[in-house]
Amino acid sequence: MLSKPFRNLPKKVRIVEVGPRDGLQNEKTIISLEDKIQFIKLLAKAGLREIEATSFVRADKIPQMADSLLLYQQLKNDPDLKNTSLLALVPNSEGMKRALDAGVKDIAIFTSTSNSFNQKNINATIDESLERIKEVLVIARNNNIRARGYISTVFGCPYEGKTSLDELKKITQFLKDQGVSEVSLGDTIGIANPLQVSEVVEFLNRDFALDFFSMHFHDTRGMAVANVLASLEMGITSFDSSAGGLGGCPYAVGASGNVATEDLYFLFESMGIQTGIDIGKLALATENILSKINHESPSKFLKAFKSQGF
Amino acid sequence: MLSKPFRNLPKKVRIVEVGPRDGLQNEKTIISLEDKIQFIKLLAKAGLREIEATSFVRADKIPQMADSLLLYQQLKNDPDLKNTSLLALVPNSEGMKRALDAGVKDIAIFTSTSNSFNQKNINATIDESLERIKEVLVIARNNNIRARGYISTVFGCPYEGKTSLDELKKITQFLKDQGVSEVSLGDTIGIANPLQVSEVVEFLNRDFALDFFSMHFHDTRGMAVANVLASLEMGITSFDSSAGGLGGCPYAVGASGNVATEDLYFLFESMGIQTGIDIGKLALATENILSKINHESPSKFLKAFKSQGF
């Protein structure tokens, strides 16, 4: 008997573009403020309505994001971005205050299901990180700021291997109780497989609605598109990706970038699912930023699109 | 409501390794007979039990395959290959006679659902190609040779766009009536999407058992692994791939190679589905042949495996 996994696909999906932050943060070449602004504006022109623009982290730790205040000052009243949410990653209340000063309206906070990963990434246990997040979210609520939660290493940790689903549930519940609008589930080292994705989604769906989640896959082992497909079949309709597949993870050696927005465009649109993306304009945005960092995109679709136009 | 697409995954799958023929045929660098033999033997050591080894085509048309007779002479009694089927692609009765002389036991014949593609590829209409195939299969039957059928451009043609499902059904029925043991459905230009895959498989399953089919995806647009997943969910358990993702298609400009055997290894094994492959030995076979053709593998999994060991 055939199963019918493709009977109930959605009409459209939501794509959160993380290239300017998650992508560029993990690129070695420092990008000028002007180039970042151009990149973000080109992404918005390509139809991306939610863009992770920068992070308010310590400039000495992550030099690529040192210009976050200037970036927001220049972009926040830009008429071309009036229908676009610009998210900023915020690690702690200090960063949150700086984000507020910059006029940020949408933030993202982050933790991990792995104590070891959190220790290496932000020098905190899971519980310590949740305390920090709690402080940030108090400020966010008091200032009517929407907050998105990232949970890293959901599908595996470079230090601990498999991570705990109970820990995932606990963190998700905590973030929900603290008022985040959604949680993005990160496959930080690109180790997930479609069966595992289906199991994790099914597990979380016992306690949470599926529209509370976005999926955030890295393409380290070439499985990201298949994992997106598995998520879609399970009822997920929100996905993070980066233009051209920019990025990686500095705390996970060898981990390649986010799944490319272009690959998701083709996966969805070829199945008749709307993304709102103008692929020609997106390719332009990607080509433009790639020319600054001097490497090729790992997106096979982008390569085919450039050579064949489809 | 959740659909349950991952409930009925098989315990194991069959992988047909097409690197030495479909892969190398489309590589520009001419590989020596000795290197081809080593490649095939390393693939067999890695656990691949069905290997498309060469083709009996005109040497002036495809110089890479000019040594097919010598290849078989050296391999057919090799004790390391006694559990391994070596397939040879045969375009017509002339090639079939040469294959017989060489001692070939398993052949593959090929056509396409597109008249334009067949014209450019083999200078024949679909019907003319089926006549040629009929002659080949008479000889095959009379000599107790197993024959596999390839159908190209099932999911789209570079010249005609979408191709006909009715033509696909007609060709499949013809090949079945003429005694082929199976049909491999080719996404020659890597244009398929998972929904289309599910529709094609469902369509064919009205008239044919699913174990009559193998899926043959190219990764031109980065969708091959997702298309394999969709096929698997629909009940297909046989897949073609090439070590390292070697190859392409000389008649379809810009089309990248077959899906990498390494990517399929990780997709399946990470979901608990056996492939019979020893990944360390496969990586060795792939590295060895890549060193002769001087380009990198497009397999992201292979890259991760080399740098991290998993």
Interface residues (C-beta under 8 A of the other chain):
Chain A: L2 S3 K4 P5 F6 R7 N8 L9 G190 N193 P194 L195 Q196 S198 E199 V201 E202 N205 D219 T220 R221 G222 M223 V225 A226 V228 L229 A230 E233 M234 G235 V253 G254 S256 A260 D263 F266 L267 S270 M271 G272 P298 S299 K300 F301 K303 A304 S307 Q308 F310
Chain B: L2 S3 K4 P5 F6 R7 N8 L9 G190 I191 N193 P194 L195 Q196 S198 E199 V201 E202 N205 D219 T220 R221 G222 M223 V225 A226 V228 L229 A230 E233 M234 G235 V253 G254 S256 A260 D263 F266 L267 S270 M271 G272 P298 S299 K300 F301 K303 A304 S307 Q308
